[in-house]
Amino acid sequence: YKPLFVKLKLVWECNLRCQMCNHWRSKSSPLGMDFFMQAVDDLAELGCQRIHLTGGEPLLYPNLHRLVKHIKRRGIRPTLTTNGTLLSKSKALKLAKAGLRRAHISIDSPDAALHDELRGVRGSFRRTVKGFKALRAALPKAHMAINLVVSPQNYHTVAELPKLAHKLGANSIQLVPL
């Protein structure tokens, strides 16, 4: 058997305070770049086809674009899940140049106030949308998905999500049960 798809949690920390997650409470140190580079090399030798980078918030990992570039260089498709709040234009361009071609960005409601409440940080919806747009601009042909964690607080807003997805240029919506 080959590990065709592998998910790597780069960090446990997060810059948001989501109700459905405890990563933001973690204060552990991330593993070094050498560890992940070697893991990618080993996975390439085993025939891995896709590595999904996640966390906590993977954009907190130093030099994430270097790891993405190494994954791509080894013939593996790098993908990413992020809350999007840390995606500046420059970070988005670095990830695009490194070879990222698929990203999942978490948006828990098309209602900004509800998203902010669920994510525990005021203004997070605005920053997530800004980050989504920056990555879409850097990766116009990439597959970009919206991940929505369905909960008792937001299920009633799910029907409005396709409008936001269309406006942002998302290719798909993934509903994640709580």
C-alpha positions in Angstrom: 0.0 0.0 0.0 1.1 3.5 -0.8 0.3 6.6 1.3 -1.4 8.4 -1.7 -2.7 11.3 0.4 -1.1 12.6 3.6 -2.2 15.4 5.9 0.6 17.2 7.8 -0.3 19.3 10.8 2.5 21.9 10.7 1.5 23.8 13.9 -1.0 23.4 16.7 -1.3 27.1 17.3 -3.9 29.4 15.8 -4.5 33.1 15.6 -8.3 32.7 16.0 -10.3 31.5 19.0 -12.8 29.2 17.3 -15.7 27.7 19.4 -15.4 24.3 17.7 -11.6 23.9 18.1 -9.0 23.9 20.8 -5.9 24.5 18.7 -5.6 28.1 19.8 -5.1 26.9 23.4 -1.9 25.0 22.4 1.5 26.5 23.0 3.7 23.7 21.5 6.7 24.4 19.3 6.4 23.3 15.7 8.7 20.8 14.3 11.6 22.2 12.2 11.8 22.6 8.5 14.4 19.9 8.2 12.0 17.4 9.8 9.2 18.2 7.3 11.6 18.3 4.3 12.8 14.8 5.2 9.2 13.6 5.7 8.4 14.9 2.2 11.4 13.2 0.7 10.3 9.9 2.4 6.7 10.3 1.2 7.9 10.9 -2.3 9.9 7.7 -2.2 6.8 5.9 -1.1 4.7 7.2 -4.0 2.7 9.9 -2.2 0.7 12.0 -4.6 -0.8 14.7 -2.4 0.2 16.4 0.8 -2.3 18.5 2.6 -0.9 21.2 4.9 -3.0 22.1 7.9 -2.8 23.0 11.6 -3.9 24.9 13.8 -3.2 27.7 11.3 -0.5 26.6 8.8 0.3 30.2 7.8 1.9 30.6 11.2 4.5 28.1 10.1 7.7 30.0 9.2 8.7 29.8 5.5 5.6 27.8 4.5 6.3 28.6 0.9 9.6 26.8 1.0 7.9 23.7 2.2 5.3 24.0 -0.6 8.0 24.4 -3.1 9.8 21.3 -1.9 6.6 19.3 -2.0 6.0 20.4 -5.6 9.6 19.8 -6.6 9.3 16.2 -5.3 6.4 15.6 -7.7 3.7 15.8 -5.0 0.6 18.1 -5.2 0.6 20.5 -2.2 -2.8 21.6 -0.8 -3.7 23.8 2.1 -6.4 24.5 4.6 -6.3 27.9 6.3 -8.6 30.4 8.0 -7.3 32.9 5.5 -6.8 35.8 7.9 -3.0 35.9 7.4 -3.1 35.7 3.6 -1.6 38.9 2.4 -1.0 39.6 -1.3 2.7 38.9 -0.8 2.1 35.6 1.0 -0.4 34.5 -1.6 2.1 35.3 -4.4 4.8 33.3 -2.6 2.6 30.3 -2.2 1.5 30.6 -5.9 5.1 30.8 -7.1 6.0 27.8 -4.8 3.4 25.6 -6.6 0.2 25.7 -4.5 -2.7 24.9 -6.7 -5.5 24.0 -4.3 -6.7 25.7 -1.1 -9.5 25.4 1.4 -10.4 28.5 3.3 -12.7 28.3 6.3 -15.8 30.5 6.4 -18.4 29.5 8.9 -21.2 31.8 7.8 -21.8 34.3 5.0 -23.0 36.5 7.9 -19.9 38.4 9.0 -21.0 38.9 12.6 -21.9 35.2 13.0 -18.6 34.1 11.4 -16.7 36.4 13.8 -18.6 35.1 16.8 -17.9 31.4 15.8 -14.2 32.2 15.1 -13.9 34.2 18.3 -12.1 37.2 16.8 -13.9 40.4 15.7 -13.0 41.3 12.1 -12.0 37.8 11.1 -14.7 37.5 8.4 -13.3 40.7 6.7 -9.7 39.4 6.9 -10.7 36.0 5.7 -12.5 37.4 2.7 -9.6 39.7 1.9 -7.2 36.7 2.2 -9.4 34.6 -0.1 -9.4 37.3 -2.7 -5.6 37.7 -2.5 -5.1 34.0 -3.0 -7.7 33.9 -5.8 -5.8 36.7 -7.6 -2.5 34.9 -7.2 -4.0 31.6 -8.3 -6.7 32.4 -10.9 -6.9 28.8 -12.1 -6.5 27.0 -8.8 -9.3 25.0 -7.1 -10.4 27.0 -4.1 -12.9 25.7 -1.7 -14.8 27.2 1.2 -14.9 24.9 4.3 -17.9 25.5 6.6 -18.1 23.8 9.9 -21.9 23.2 10.4 -23.1 23.8 13.9 -26.3 24.6 15.7 -25.4 28.3 15.5 -24.9 28.5 11.8 -26.8 25.8 10.0 -29.6 28.3 9.1 -27.1 30.4 7.0 -25.8 27.5 4.9 -28.3 28.2 2.1 -26.8 31.6 1.6 -23.2 30.4 1.2 -23.3 29.7 -2.5 -23.9 33.4 -3.2 -20.7 34.3 -1.2 -18.8 31.4 -2.9 -19.8 32.7 -6.3 -18.8 36.3 -5.4 -15.4 35.1 -4.2 -14.7 32.7 -7.1 -14.8 29.6 -5.0 -14.9 26.3 -7.0 -16.6 24.3 -4.2 -18.1 24.3 -0.8 -17.3 21.6 1.8 -19.7 21.2 4.7 -17.9 19.8 7.7 -20.1 18.4 10.5 -19.3 19.6 14.0 
